[in-house]
Amino acid sequence: MAWYIARRLLAALITVWIVATAGFLLVELIPGDPARSLAGPTATRETIAEIRATYGFDDPLPVRYGQWLARVAQGDLGYSFAKSEAVVSVLARSLPPTLMLTALAFLLEISIAIPLALWVVSRGGLADRLLVVVAGATASVPAFLVGLLLIYVFGFRLGWLPLGGAASPSSYVLPVVTLGVPFGLVLARLLRTSLLEQQDQPYITFSHAIGERPWSVRWRHLLPNALLPLLAILALDFAGLFSSVAVVEVVFSMPGLGADLLTGLRRLDTALIVGIGIVAGLLVALVNLIADVAVIAIDPRVRRGT
């Protein structure tokens, strides 16, 4: 298993490097002048030229890329001129609230998906078809649109919850629901399919034959084996939630990486944008690695093949 983990770590690092390089090049190719954006609309040509020289904007692209890559290899993600501080400091402040929002939405997703999928499989018929239709419709609705609808209904019209910000725990209710419910319905649909595949297996038939209660069969035998093929999907779901959080944070005016990313795009702050991309790539790679190791640790058939 150690060799497998080492290979996965190497693949993850290569993936992060590719993502970071692609982000660096894309930001560099965006039309606009970061020096003029930093100097302001009333700046003179001499001031803009001085800023270009200070930040190396006039250097050729290969030179800037080489310098950037050398700094990143040493753990230095550069300086954010939009925030007037090191990118590492910006990320250290903004990453925790984004991770917390992602984790809360992920917990809500699982809390919805597992009971709903078990209930649908036990009932069948209309409930089964309704889940398929609702989950498919939910997956096609953008997160920002769901967030705006919830703000209008529960924040503006009813006044039950704050319209945005992060001043109190209640401020997290609407963002968490915006993310967790749609993902939970889609996961419930996938889990339902896995449960249907497992419920005709011999071990389920044997459990019923020896008189074990139906709820015990579902929770102790059916659910664990149905969840095993979905571990990789859970990892992708967490990554998807993390990506969607950036949009939701902007909609709800919450602190986090979403607001910083928007600021970086407005100011053409290459260091900040690419730094956020690197953190996102590392997180996705880490979650996928944890899911792969969990599958190996749980399933002996996969362990023998590594």
C-alpha positions, 0 to 999 in steps of 0.5 A, a space after each residue: 500500500 505504501 508504494 501505491 500511496 507514493 504513486 498517488 502522491 506523485 500523480 497528485 503533485 503532477 496534477 496540481 502543477 498542471 492546474 497551476 500552470 494552466 491557471 498562470 497562463 490563462 491569467 496572463 492571457 486575459 486582456 488588460 493591464 494589471 499595472 494600470 489596474 493597480 495604479 488607478 485611472 488617474 495615474 501617469 505613464 511614468 507611474 504605470 511604467 514604474 509599477 511594471 518594472 517593480 512587479 516585473 510585468 515587462 519581463 517576457 512570459 517564460 521569464 515570469 513563469 520560471 520565476 513564479 515556478 521557482 518561488 512556488 517550489 519554495 512555498 512562496 505563492 507571491 505577493 497579492 498587490 490587490 490585498 497588499 499582503 502575501 498570498 499565503 497570508 490571504 489564504 490562511 485567513 480565507 481558507 478556514 471559513 470556506 472549508 467550514 462552509 464546505 464541510 457543513 454542506 457536505 454533512 448536510 448532503 450525506 444526512 439527506 442522501 442516506 436516509 432518503 435513498 434507504 426510504 425510497 428503496 424500501 417504498 419503491 413505486 412513486 417515491 422512487 420515480 419522484 426522486 429520480 425526477 427531482 434529483 435530475 431537475 435539481 442538478 440542472 439549476 445553478 447554485 447562485 440561482 438557488 441562493 438568490 431564491 432562498 435569499 428572496 423567500 427566507 431573507 427578504 420576504 419572510 425575514 427569518 434568516 440574514 440576507 448575507 454575511 457571516 455575523 452569526 451561526 444563522 448566517 450559514 443556514 441559507 448557504 449550507 442549504 443552497 449547497 447541501 440540498 441539491 448535492 444531497 438529492 443527486 447523491 441519494 439518486 446514485 445511492 439508490 441505484 447502488 442499493 438496488 444493485 446490492 439488495 438482490 445479492 446472496 448475503 442480503 437474501 441470507 440475512 432475511 432468511 435467518 430472520 434479521 429485521 429489515 431495518 437491521 439488514 438495510 443499515 448493517 449490511 446493505 448500506 455499507 456495501 452500497 456506499 463502498 462503490 460511491 467513495 470516489 463519488 463522495 470525494 468528487 462531491 466534496 471537490 464540487 462543493 468546494 468549487 461551488 462555495 466560491 460562487 455561493 460566498 459571493 452571492 451571500 457576501 460571505 468572507 472566504 476564497 470566493 470574495 478573494 477570487 473575485 477581487 483577484 479577477 477584477 484586479 488581474 492579480 495573477 499571484 492571488 488567482 493562481 494561489 487559490 487555484 493551487 490550494 483548490 488543486 491540492 485539496 481535491 488531490 488530497 480528498 481523492 487520495 483519502 478516498 482511494 486509501 479508504 477503498 483499499 483499507 475497506 475492500 480486500 479485493 482492491 487491496 490485493 490488486 494494488 
